[in-house]
Amino acid sequence: MLVAGCQSRQILRARVRKAFDLWQRTRKGFTFVFSGRNPSEKTIARKMQILNEAREMERYFYSLLEQPNIAQITYYTRRIDLDEESYNTVTNVGEFLKGDFLSRKDPNDIYLVSSSFHLIRLSQSFEIALRAMQEAVNMNNVVLVGAEDPDILNDVARNPNYVKSMMHEIYGFLLNESTKILSEGQGNTPIPSRFPWRVPNT
């Protein structure tokens, strides 16, 4: 399970809670990969809010384990790994695929956890990276998991960082789709997806 980091502590914690909740409800053995350090300080002028997003997610995950009402599920198999190198979506995916998390022999179920607005770009980056891999990976399912719960969505949506990021992703997606339509009109056929994407009802 890849959990993407970000610079908003509120949004980041929502992603970790969703990963944790999925683990509780499915009772599966997961490898959690908390991914992200921070955006490059060379390109971002403002001071970093979170210097190490992966470590921040790990600490919050362990704090959830300490809650008495979830103590009974701690025996489910889990492994936690940190990607402390990536600084954007492309490197989140790249560092994940470079690790030893995927089986080259058995079918893989991959869970990508992030904010709902980020799942478009995250899934596109993941698919492009998989296509570029020299060694084939046996994919069973790639499950996209949006972090927002209905009972906290209003609070999260009031976060200016959330709104800004959401609009950025939506316009980026629409512009990309417009480019595809123009390409199709010129006789160019886009490559269809060959990966079994699924979005769970969560």
N, CA, C and O of each residue as an XYZ file, in Angstrom:
808
protein
N       0.849     -1.191      0.000
C       0.000      0.000      0.000
C       0.886      1.244      0.000
O       1.681      1.460      0.916
N       0.735      2.046     -1.035
C       1.486      3.300     -1.136
C       0.626      4.434     -0.587
O      -0.479      4.673     -1.076
N       1.129      5.127      0.423
C       0.432      6.282      0.999
C       1.260      7.521      0.674
O       2.380      7.675      1.161
N       0.702      8.399     -0.149
C       1.437      9.571     -0.626
C       1.424     10.687      0.415
O       0.396     10.959      1.036
N       2.566     11.325      0.597
C       2.682     12.426      1.543
C       2.246     13.750      0.946
O       1.950     13.842     -0.246
N       2.208     14.775      1.789
C       1.915     16.136      1.345
C       2.350     17.089      2.449
O       2.769     16.651      3.521
N       2.253     18.383      2.193
C       2.742     19.376      3.143
C       1.669     19.884      4.105
O       1.969     20.666      5.007
N       0.443     19.453      3.923
C      -0.614     19.824      4.855
C      -0.760     18.709      5.890
O      -1.059     17.569      5.535
N      -0.553     19.028      7.153
C      -0.643     18.008      8.200
C      -2.057     17.447      8.300
O      -2.230     16.252      8.541
N      -3.051     18.279      8.122
C      -4.438     17.818      8.187
C      -4.736     16.814      7.078
O      -5.319     15.759      7.326
N      -4.335     17.145      5.863
C      -4.591     16.265      4.725
C      -3.753     15.001      4.836
O      -4.237     13.907      4.544
N      -2.509     15.142      5.253
C      -1.621     13.997      5.409
C      -2.188     12.993      6.410
O      -2.166     11.787      6.165
N      -2.690     13.489      7.528
C      -3.241     12.601      8.545
C      -4.515     11.915      8.067
O      -4.783     10.774      8.442
N      -5.296     12.598      7.246
C      -6.492     11.964      6.680
C      -6.104     10.772      5.817
O      -6.801      9.758      5.811
N      -4.996     10.885      5.087
C      -4.523      9.777      4.251
C      -4.076      8.595      5.105
O      -4.379      7.444      4.792
N      -3.362      8.886      6.173
C      -2.908      7.809      7.065
C      -4.094      7.126      7.740
O      -4.119      5.903      7.871
N      -5.077      7.920      8.169
C      -6.264      7.331      8.799
C      -7.001      6.411      7.841
O      -7.495      5.356      8.240
N      -7.074      6.810      6.576
C      -7.762      5.968      5.601
C      -7.008      4.652      5.398
O      -7.623      3.588      5.324
N      -5.684      4.722      5.308
C      -4.881      3.504      5.167
C      -5.071      2.600      6.382
O      -5.225      1.386      6.251
N      -5.057      3.206      7.554
C      -5.227      2.463      8.797
C      -6.613      1.817      8.859
O      -6.750      0.658      9.250
N      -7.637      2.579      8.470
C      -9.007      2.077      8.485
C      -9.177      0.921      7.507
O      -9.859     -0.056      7.815
N      -8.564      1.023      6.336
C      -8.638     -0.043      5.339
C      -8.006     -1.319      5.887
O      -8.523     -2.416      5.676
N      -6.905     -1.172      6.577
C      -6.218     -2.304      7.199
C      -7.116     -2.982      8.233
O      -7.190     -4.210      8.289
N      -7.796     -2.181      9.047
C      -8.690     -2.737     10.064
C      -9.858     -3.491      9.439
O     -10.200     -4.594      9.866
N     -10.457     -2.889      8.437
C     -11.691     -3.450      7.879
C     -11.444     -4.682      7.011
O     -12.256     -5.607      7.016
N     -10.339     -4.709      6.269
C     -10.067     -5.836      5.380
C      -9.385     -6.991      6.090
O      -9.461     -8.134      5.638
N      -8.706     -6.694      7.220
C      -7.969     -7.715      7.977
C      -6.958     -8.439      7.094
O      -6.755     -9.647      7.216
N      -6.334     -7.684      6.210
C      -5.291     -8.219      5.336
C      -3.922     -7.860      5.876
O      -3.766     -6.897      6.626
N      -2.935     -8.645      5.486
C      -1.567     -8.279      5.790
C      -1.067     -7.299      4.741
O      -1.015     -7.636      3.558
N      -0.701     -6.098      5.153
C      -0.275     -5.058      4.223
C       1.182     -4.688      4.459
O       1.688     -4.766      5.578
N       1.837     -4.286      3.390
C       3.072     -3.528      3.502
C       2.704     -2.071      3.281
O       2.258     -1.697      2.197
N       2.890     -1.242      4.313
C       2.609      0.185      4.202
C       3.881      0.902      3.772
O       4.919      0.770      4.421
N       3.807      1.655      2.687
C       4.935      2.471      2.249
C       4.515      3.927      2.367
O       3.750      4.429      1.543
N       5.017      4.601      3.390
C       4.756      6.023      3.568
C       5.779      6.788      2.743
O       6.983      6.705      2.986
N       5.279      7.534      1.761
C       6.153      8.054      0.714
C       6.209      9.571      0.701
O       5.179     10.240      0.621
N       7.416     10.107      0.781
C       7.615     11.546      0.629
C       8.538     12.132      1.673
O       8.470     11.787      2.853
N       9.388     13.009      1.226
C      10.192     13.809      2.159
C       9.579     15.201      2.206
O       8.855     15.536      3.143
N       9.868     16.009      1.195
C       9.200     17.304      1.025
C       9.544     17.836     -0.354
O      10.508     17.377     -0.967
N       8.772     18.798     -0.858
C       9.134     19.425     -2.130
C      10.523     20.049     -2.029
O      10.938     20.486     -0.956
N      11.227     20.089     -3.139
C      12.587     20.634     -3.144
C      12.605     22.084     -2.677
O      11.855     22.917     -3.185
N      13.451     22.373     -1.722
C      13.557     23.741     -1.224
C      14.151     24.682     -2.273
O      14.062     25.902     -2.138
N      14.757     24.112     -3.316
C      15.317     24.935     -4.377
C      14.220     25.513     -5.264
O      14.393     26.560     -5.888
N      13.085     24.809     -5.307
C      12.000     25.274     -6.177
C      10.831     25.862     -5.390
O       9.981     26.540     -5.967
N      10.779     25.615     -4.103
C       9.721     26.162     -3.265
C      10.329     27.197     -2.325
O      11.168     26.875     -1.484
N       9.896     28.434     -2.481
C      10.505     29.515     -1.705
C      10.064     29.502     -0.243
O      10.832     29.862      0.649
N       8.820     29.084     -0.006
C       8.322     29.148      1.361
C       8.989     28.090      2.234
O       9.512     27.093      1.738
N       8.960     28.322      3.503
C       9.531     27.384      4.459
C       8.708     26.108      4.500
O       7.478     26.154      4.475
N       9.391     24.959      4.563
C       8.700     23.684      4.623
C       7.893     23.566      5.914
O       8.395     23.871      6.996
N       6.644     23.123      5.795
C       5.833     22.875      6.979
C       6.191     21.538      7.616
O       6.199     21.408      8.840
N       6.488     20.540      6.775
C       6.854     19.206      7.244
C       8.166     18.828      6.553
O       8.197     18.672      5.332
N       9.221     18.685      7.305
C      10.527     18.397      6.707
C      10.626     16.974      6.196
O      11.304     16.717      5.201
N       9.954     16.040      6.871
C      10.005     14.640      6.449
C       8.594     14.060      6.546
O       8.147     13.655      7.619
N       7.902     14.027      5.402
C       6.511     13.584      5.380
C       6.377     12.108      5.747
O       5.436     11.727      6.443
N       7.308     11.279      5.286
C       7.247      9.845      5.582
C       7.331      9.591      7.078
O       6.565      8.793      7.618
N       8.265     10.269      7.753
C       8.407     10.108      9.207
C       7.170     10.625      9.940
O       6.744     10.047     10.940
N       6.607     11.705      9.440
C       5.390     12.263     10.046
C       4.243     11.260      9.954
O       3.492     11.082     10.913
N       4.108     10.610      8.809
C       3.056      9.618      8.642
C       3.288      8.404      9.523
O       2.349      7.864     10.108
N       4.533      7.979      9.616
C       4.858      6.829     10.461
C       4.505      7.111     11.917
O       3.900      6.270     12.583
N       4.876      8.282     12.414
C       4.569      8.635     13.806
C       3.061      8.645     14.053
O       2.587      8.152     15.076
N       2.321      9.206     13.113
C       0.875      9.270     13.290
C       0.252      7.875     13.237
O      -0.678      7.579     13.987
N       0.764      7.023     12.353
C       0.275      5.650     12.255
C       0.455      4.927     13.589
O      -0.463      4.251     14.055
N       1.614      5.063     14.197
C       1.866      4.401     15.478
C       1.005      4.989     16.591
O       0.638      4.281     17.529
N       0.684      6.264     16.495
C      -0.208      6.852     17.498
C      -1.608      6.255     17.382
O      -2.301      6.104     18.388
N      -2.031      5.913     16.164
C      -3.329      5.260     15.986
C      -3.318      3.858     16.582
O      -4.331      3.393     17.104
N      -2.179      3.190     16.505
C      -2.071      1.846     17.077
C      -2.228      1.851     18.592
O      -2.622      0.846     19.183
N      -1.923      2.971     19.213
C      -1.965      3.052     20.675
C      -3.361      3.247     21.233
O      -3.561      3.174     22.446
N      -4.336      3.495     20.357
C      -5.698      3.700     20.834
C      -6.278      2.386     21.361
O      -6.157      1.352     20.705
N      -6.900      2.417     22.527
C      -7.389      1.173     23.137
C      -8.455      0.458     22.322
O      -8.548     -0.769     22.375
N      -9.268      1.206     21.564
C     -10.362      0.575     20.839
C      -9.914     -0.194     19.609
O     -10.727     -0.893     19.004
N      -8.652     -0.091     19.216
C      -8.174     -0.846     18.055
C      -7.081     -1.837     18.440
O      -6.457     -2.435     17.564
N      -6.841     -2.018     19.727
C      -5.756     -2.894     20.166
C      -5.928     -4.321     19.656
O      -4.939     -5.012     19.411
N      -7.169     -4.770     19.494
C      -7.396     -6.147     19.120
C      -6.976     -6.465     17.691
O      -6.852     -7.642     17.352
N      -6.754     -5.471     16.842
C      -6.419     -5.772     15.441
C      -4.924     -5.684     15.168
O      -4.501     -5.833     14.022
N      -4.128     -5.448     16.179
C      -2.706     -5.223     15.949
C      -1.952     -6.480     15.548
O      -0.796     -6.401     15.132
N      -2.589     -7.636     15.665
C      -1.882     -8.858     15.303
C      -1.894     -9.111     13.805
O      -1.170     -9.989     13.337
N      -2.686     -8.377     13.038
C      -2.693     -8.564     11.596
C      -1.309     -8.240     11.049
O      -0.671     -7.276     11.471
N      -0.860     -9.051     10.116
C       0.478     -8.877      9.563
C       0.633     -7.489      8.962
O      -0.228     -7.024      8.215
N       1.718     -6.845      9.289
C       2.001     -5.546      8.690
C       3.505     -5.347      8.594
O       4.286     -5.914      9.359
N       3.874     -4.533      7.641
C       5.262     -4.134      7.470
C       5.226     -2.661      7.108
O       4.399     -2.239      6.299
N       6.103     -1.887      7.691
C       6.128     -0.459      7.411
C       7.482     -0.091      6.808
O       8.532     -0.388      7.378
N       7.438      0.551      5.665
C       8.644      1.052      5.021
C       8.480      2.540      4.750
O       7.370      3.030      4.542
N       9.584      3.236      4.755
C       9.561      4.677      4.509
C      10.327      5.012      3.243
O      11.446      4.543      3.034
N       9.713      5.825      2.408
C      10.425      6.438      1.276
C      10.683      7.877      1.668
O       9.774      8.706      1.657
N      11.918      8.167      2.012
C      12.285      9.504      2.474
C      13.034     10.298      1.405
O      13.695     11.292      1.708
N      12.924      9.848      0.149
C      13.650     10.510     -0.935
C      12.734     11.283     -1.877
O      13.136     12.316     -2.412
N      11.522     10.807     -2.087
C      10.671     11.401     -3.122
C      10.187     12.794     -2.726
O      10.040     13.105     -1.544
N       9.943     13.617     -3.734
C       9.551     15.008     -3.512
C       8.385     15.440     -4.389
O       7.977     16.600     -4.340
N       7.838     14.525     -5.195
C       6.627     14.813     -5.962
C       5.965     13.488     -6.350
O       6.447     12.421     -5.972
N       4.876     13.553     -7.095
C       4.114     12.349     -7.420
C       4.931     11.353     -8.230
O       4.901     10.153     -7.958
N       5.657     11.845     -9.220
C       6.453     10.956    -10.074
C       7.490     10.195     -9.261
O       7.684      8.996     -9.459
N       8.157     10.893     -8.344
C       9.169     10.210     -7.534
C       8.539      9.342     -6.448
O       9.143      8.353     -6.033
N       7.329      9.692     -5.975
C       6.595      8.783     -5.085
C       6.473      7.405     -5.734
O       6.781      6.378     -5.129
N       6.017      7.418     -6.973
C       5.802      6.177     -7.707
C       7.138      5.502     -8.038
O       7.283      4.289     -7.883
N       8.098      6.290     -8.489
C       9.389      5.729     -8.881
C      10.090      5.022     -7.736
O      10.607      3.918     -7.911
N      10.111      5.649     -6.563
C      10.767      5.042     -5.406
C      10.014      3.788     -4.953
O      10.627      2.819     -4.504
N       8.695      3.813     -5.072
C       7.900      2.640     -4.699
C       8.235      1.451     -5.592
O       8.422      0.337     -5.104
N       8.311      1.687     -6.891
C       8.572      0.596     -7.830
C      10.021      0.109     -7.765
O      10.311     -1.024     -8.150
N      10.920      0.947     -7.288
C      12.311      0.536     -7.129
C      12.508     -0.378     -5.928
O      13.498     -1.106     -5.854
N      11.569     -0.341     -4.986
C      11.689     -1.145     -3.779
C      11.383     -2.607     -4.038
O      11.128     -3.013     -5.171
N      11.412     -3.391     -2.971
C      11.158     -4.829     -3.089
C       9.736     -5.174     -2.645
O       9.503     -6.219     -2.037
N       8.799     -4.295     -2.952
C       7.427     -4.455     -2.471
C       6.569     -5.304     -3.405
O       5.572     -5.878     -2.969
N       6.935     -5.392     -4.669
C       6.125     -6.098     -5.657
C       6.731     -7.462     -5.970
O       7.943     -7.597     -6.135
N       5.874     -8.457     -6.048
C       6.316     -9.786     -6.445
C       6.464     -9.836     -7.962
O       5.598     -9.350     -8.689
N       7.550    -10.417     -8.434
C       7.739    -10.609     -9.872
C       7.137    -11.924    -10.348
O       7.148    -12.225    -11.541
N       6.607    -12.710     -9.398
C       6.065    -14.017     -9.744
C       4.578    -14.120     -9.427
O       3.791    -14.530    -10.280
N       4.189    -13.755     -8.220
C       2.787    -13.868     -7.807
C       2.010    -12.605     -8.167
O       2.601    -11.533     -8.296
N       0.681    -12.719     -8.332
C      -0.139    -11.533     -8.632
C      -0.071    -10.509     -7.497
O      -0.039    -10.869     -6.320
N      -0.052     -9.245     -7.868
C       0.049     -8.154     -6.893
C      -1.269     -7.398     -6.786
O      -1.909     -7.096     -7.793
N      -1.665     -7.097     -5.553
C      -2.751     -6.166     -5.285
C      -2.122     -4.896     -4.729
O      -1.527     -4.911     -3.651
N      -2.256     -3.801     -5.464
C      -1.653     -2.537     -5.074
C      -2.744     -1.568     -4.643
O      -3.738     -1.386     -5.346
N      -2.553     -0.951     -3.488
C      -3.474      0.068     -2.997
C      -2.747      1.413     -3.012
O      -1.694      1.568     -2.393
N      -3.317      2.374     -3.721
C      -2.769      3.727     -3.775
C      -3.677      4.635     -2.955
O      -4.832      4.855     -3.317
N      -3.158      5.155     -1.858
C      -3.960      5.969     -0.939
C      -3.505      7.419     -1.010
O      -2.328      7.722     -0.816
N      -4.438      8.302     -1.287
C      -4.139      9.729     -1.309
C      -5.456     10.489     -1.242
O      -6.522      9.881     -1.145
N      -5.386     11.803     -1.291
C      -6.608     12.600     -1.373
C      -7.288     12.314     -2.707
O      -6.621     12.049     -3.706
N      -8.609     12.368     -2.717
C      -9.349     12.010     -3.929
C      -8.907     12.839     -5.137
O      -8.798     12.317     -6.247
N      -8.652     14.138     -4.915
C      -8.259     14.987     -6.046
C      -6.903     14.581     -6.613
O      -6.613     14.869     -7.774
N      -6.072     13.922     -5.819
C      -4.721     13.557     -6.242
C      -4.671     12.208     -6.948
O      -3.667     11.884     -7.582
N      -5.738     11.416     -6.851
C      -5.711     10.060     -7.380
C      -5.570     10.025     -8.900
O      -4.992      9.083     -9.442
N      -6.091     11.036     -9.591
C      -5.959     11.060    -11.055
C      -4.487     11.089    -11.440
O      -4.026     10.254    -12.218
N      -3.762     12.037    -10.900
C      -2.349     12.183    -11.258
C      -1.523     11.011    -10.739
O      -0.608     10.540    -11.416
N      -1.846     10.545     -9.544
C      -1.105      9.432     -8.967
C      -1.275      8.168     -9.802
O      -0.301      7.461    -10.061
N      -2.499      7.880    -10.222
C      -2.740      6.681    -11.020
C      -2.117      6.789    -12.403
O      -1.616      5.798    -12.934
N      -2.141      7.992    -12.999
C      -1.516      8.175    -14.306
C      -0.001      7.983    -14.212
O       0.599      7.338    -15.072
N       0.608      8.539    -13.176
C       2.045      8.376    -12.987
C       2.402      6.917    -12.755
O       3.427      6.438    -13.240
N       1.560      6.213    -12.015
C       1.804      4.803    -11.731
C       1.732      3.969    -13.000
O       2.570      3.094    -13.219
N       0.742      4.233    -13.829
C       0.588      3.465    -15.062
C       1.739      3.728    -16.027
O       2.253      2.794    -16.643
N       2.149      4.987    -16.165
C       3.278      5.321    -17.046
C       4.546      4.625    -16.569
O       5.307      4.086    -17.373
N       4.770      4.641    -15.253
C       5.973      4.009    -14.707
C       5.957      2.501    -14.908
O       6.994      1.903    -15.195
N       4.794      1.882    -14.759
C       4.698      0.438    -14.971
C       4.968      0.070    -16.424
O       5.618     -0.937    -16.704
N       4.472      0.881    -17.338
C       4.736      0.626    -18.756
C       6.232      0.687    -19.065
O       6.741     -0.048    -19.911
N       6.917      1.579    -18.360
C       8.336      1.786    -18.640
C       9.239      0.740    -17.999
O      10.424      0.660    -18.323
N       8.689     -0.058    -17.095
C       9.502     -1.068    -16.425
C       9.952     -2.141    -17.399
O       9.153     -2.647    -18.187
N      11.233     -2.487    -17.346
C      11.770     -3.510    -18.239
C      11.295     -4.903    -17.841
O      11.082     -5.759    -18.700
N      11.131     -5.127    -16.551
C      10.684     -6.426    -16.059
C       9.189     -6.373    -15.791
O       8.716     -5.501    -15.062
N       8.442     -7.303    -16.379
C       6.993     -7.303    -16.238
C       6.586     -7.601    -14.805
O       7.228     -8.389    -14.110
N       5.503     -6.955    -14.373
C       4.954     -7.172    -13.039
C       3.551     -7.747    -13.199
O       2.729     -7.209    -13.941
N       3.290     -8.833    -12.501
C       1.984     -9.486    -12.565
C       1.000     -8.727    -11.683
O       1.073     -8.793    -10.456
N       0.074     -8.002    -12.322
C      -0.867     -7.170    -11.589
C      -2.211     -7.877    -11.470
O      -2.764     -8.343    -12.466
N      -2.728     -7.954    -10.262
C      -4.065     -8.479    -10.029
C      -5.062     -7.321     -9.976
O      -6.005     -7.269    -10.767
N      -4.850     -6.402     -9.048
C      -5.687     -5.209     -8.926
C      -4.837     -4.015     -8.530
O      -3.866     -4.147     -7.785
N      -5.212     -2.844     -9.038
C      -4.688     -1.579     -8.540
C      -5.891     -0.814     -8.003
O      -6.769     -0.411     -8.766
N      -5.929     -0.616     -6.691
C      -7.099     -0.036     -6.033
C      -6.795      1.398     -5.635
O      -5.835      1.660     -4.911
N      -7.614      2.322     -6.110
C      -7.460      3.737     -5.778
C      -8.332      4.056     -4.573
O      -9.539      3.816     -4.592
N      -7.721      4.596     -3.526
C      -8.442      4.836     -2.282
C      -8.371      6.317     -1.931
O      -7.300      6.839     -1.620
N      -9.523      6.993     -1.981
C      -9.598      8.399     -1.587
C      -9.634      8.536     -0.077
O     -10.313      7.767      0.602
N      -8.913      9.502      0.449
C      -8.716      9.589      1.896
C      -9.873     10.224      2.651
O      -9.962     10.074      3.869
N     -10.752     10.922      1.966
C     -11.755     11.720      2.667
C     -12.918     10.858      3.153
O     -13.522     10.125      2.371
N     -13.225     10.949      4.433
C     -14.406     10.306      4.996
C     -15.568     11.286      4.940
O     -15.365     12.490      5.099
N     -16.787     10.791      4.717
C     -17.940     11.704      4.626
C     -18.126     12.592      5.858
O     -18.564     13.737      5.743
N     -17.790     12.058      7.042
C     -18.044     12.840      8.250
C     -17.024     13.937      8.495
O     -17.258     14.828      9.312
N     -15.881     13.885      7.789
C     -14.883     14.945      7.976
C     -14.622     15.722      6.694
O     -13.786     16.625      6.673
N     -15.337     15.374      5.622
C     -15.067     16.010      4.333
C     -15.241     17.515      4.386
O     -14.431     18.246      3.815
N     -16.281     17.999      5.059
C     -16.516     19.441      5.122
C     -15.355     20.166      5.791
O     -14.944     21.237      5.344
N     -14.827     19.577      6.866
C     -13.704     20.203      7.555
C     -12.461     20.241      6.678
O     -11.757     21.249      6.622
N     -12.198     19.125      5.991
C     -11.027     19.069      5.123
C     -11.182     20.020      3.948
O     -10.231     20.701      3.564
N     -12.383     20.067      3.375
C     -12.617     20.879      2.189
C     -12.480     22.374      2.464
O     -12.281     23.153      1.532
N     -12.584     22.787      3.722
C     -12.394     24.200      4.052
C     -10.917     24.586      4.099
O     -10.582     25.769      4.162
N     -10.049     23.599      4.070
C      -8.611     23.860      4.097
C      -8.195     24.510      2.772
O      -8.387     23.898      1.722
N      -7.635     25.727      2.780
C      -7.254     26.397      1.528
C      -6.300     25.576      0.678
O      -6.382     25.605     -0.550
N      -5.389     24.838      1.321
C      -4.462     24.000      0.568
C      -5.204     22.903     -0.188
O      -4.836     22.548     -1.307
N      -6.255     22.370      0.439
C      -7.046     21.323     -0.204
C      -7.737     21.868     -1.450
O      -7.679     21.263     -2.521
N      -8.388     23.014     -1.298
C      -9.116     23.614     -2.417
C      -8.170     23.968     -3.563
O      -8.472     23.711     -4.729
N      -7.033     24.556     -3.227
C      -6.058     24.926     -4.249
C      -5.553     23.697     -4.997
O      -5.480     23.697     -6.226
N      -5.208     22.660     -4.258
C      -4.699     21.438     -4.891
C      -5.768     20.765     -5.738
O      -5.484     20.259     -6.823
N      -7.000     20.763     -5.236
C      -8.097     20.147     -5.977
C      -8.315     20.844     -7.317
O      -8.456     20.178     -8.342
N      -8.343     22.160     -7.318
C      -8.558     22.897     -8.558
C      -7.405     22.699     -9.532
O      -7.611     22.602    -10.741
N      -6.193     22.639     -8.995
C      -5.022     22.390     -9.841
C      -5.151     21.044    -10.553
O      -4.881     20.944    -11.750
N      -5.562     20.012     -9.817
C      -5.685     18.675    -10.395
C      -6.815     18.610    -11.412
O      -6.666     17.991    -12.465
N      -7.943     19.243    -11.108
C      -9.088     19.198    -12.012
C      -8.757     19.867    -13.341
O      -9.022     19.309    -14.406
N      -8.177     21.070    -13.277
C      -7.845     21.771    -14.516
C      -6.750     21.054    -15.283
O      -6.770     21.026    -16.514
N      -5.797     20.476    -14.570
C      -4.759     19.708    -15.236
C      -5.332     18.520    -15.980
O      -4.915     18.223    -17.099
N      -6.292     17.833    -15.360
C      -6.928     16.685    -15.982
C      -7.742     17.106    -17.204
O      -7.676     16.461    -18.251
N      -8.513     18.194    -17.066
C      -9.342     18.654    -18.186
C      -8.497     19.081    -19.373
O      -8.837     18.789    -20.519
N      -7.402     19.767    -19.104
C      -6.518     20.178    -20.195
C      -5.896     18.973    -20.876
O      -5.737     18.964    -22.096
N      -5.543     17.957    -20.103
C      -4.959     16.752    -20.653
C      -5.969     16.007    -21.527
O      -5.628     15.505    -22.597
N      -7.230     15.943    -21.051
C      -8.269     15.281    -21.831
C      -8.549     16.030    -23.123
O      -8.808     15.414    -24.157
N      -8.497     17.373    -23.068
C      -8.700     18.165    -24.290
C      -7.618     17.856    -25.313
O      -7.897     17.769    -26.509
N      -6.387     17.691    -24.847
C      -5.285     17.349    -25.744
C      -5.510     15.992    -26.387
O      -5.215     15.812    -27.569
N      -6.035     15.022    -25.616
C      -6.318     13.689    -26.158
C      -7.378     13.761    -27.249
O      -7.257     13.111    -28.288
N      -8.427     14.563    -27.006
C      -9.509     14.684    -27.984
C      -8.985     15.271    -29.287
O      -9.335     14.807    -30.372
N      -8.144     16.293    -29.173
C      -7.557     16.887    -30.373
C      -6.686     15.882    -31.107
O      -6.693     15.840    -32.337
N      -5.935     15.070    -30.367
C      -5.076     14.058    -30.986
C      -5.904     13.015    -31.716
O      -5.540     12.579    -32.808
N      -7.031     12.609    -31.109
C      -7.898     11.638    -31.751
C      -8.480     12.204    -33.042
O      -8.646     11.482    -34.025
N      -8.788     13.503    -33.034
C      -9.329     14.143    -34.229
C      -8.322     14.195    -35.360
O      -8.697     14.314    -36.527
N      -7.038     14.105    -35.020
C      -5.989     14.106    -36.033
C      -5.583     12.690    -36.425
O      -4.604     12.495    -37.146
N      -6.334     11.711    -35.951
C      -6.056     10.335    -36.342
C      -5.113      9.601    -35.415
O      -4.720      8.472    -35.712
N      -4.738     10.205    -34.306
C      -3.859      9.528    -33.358
C      -4.710      8.815    -32.303
O      -5.583      9.426    -31.686
N      -4.456      7.548    -32.104
C      -5.229      6.758    -31.143
C      -4.463      6.628    -29.850
O      -3.347      6.108    -29.851
N      -5.031      7.087    -28.734
C      -4.336      6.950    -27.457
C      -4.179      5.493    -27.051
O      -4.989      4.647    -27.429
N      -3.144      5.205    -26.286
C      -2.906      3.841    -25.820
C      -3.891      3.520    -24.703
O      -3.941      4.241    -23.707
N      -4.679      2.450    -24.847
C      -5.636      2.128    -23.791
C      -4.936      1.590    -22.550
O      -3.838      1.040    -22.627
N      -5.586      1.759    -21.418
C      -5.022      1.243    -20.174
C      -5.077     -0.271    -20.180
O      -6.069     -0.858    -20.612
N      -3.999     -0.917    -19.696
C      -3.979     -2.366    -19.595
C      -3.935     -2.812    -18.136
O      -3.638     -3.973    -17.855
N      -4.222     -1.914    -17.220
C      -4.157     -2.253    -15.809
C      -5.552     -2.267    -15.207
O      -6.386     -1.430    -15.552
N      -5.812     -3.212    -14.309
C      -7.163     -3.393    -13.749
C      -7.466     -2.419    -12.623
O      -7.489     -2.800    -11.452
N      -7.698     -1.157    -12.979
C      -7.975     -0.142    -11.950
C      -9.304     -0.419    -11.267
O     -10.275     -0.809    -11.915
N      -9.341     -0.215     -9.953
C     -10.582     -0.319     -9.210
C     -10.644      0.819     -8.202
O      -9.637      1.187     -7.598
N     -11.842      1.370     -8.028
C     -12.088      2.364     -7.000
C     -13.093      1.768     -6.032
O     -14.247      1.559     -6.405
N     -12.683      1.484     -4.776
C     -13.587      0.838     -3.836
C     -14.666      1.777     -3.342
O     -14.502      2.996     -3.371
N     -15.757      1.216     -2.895
C     -16.837      1.999     -2.282
C     -16.503      2.187     -0.807
O     -16.923      1.394      0.035
N     -15.735      3.258     -0.490
C     -15.339      3.497      0.900
C     -15.875      4.830      1.369
O     -15.649      5.217      2.516
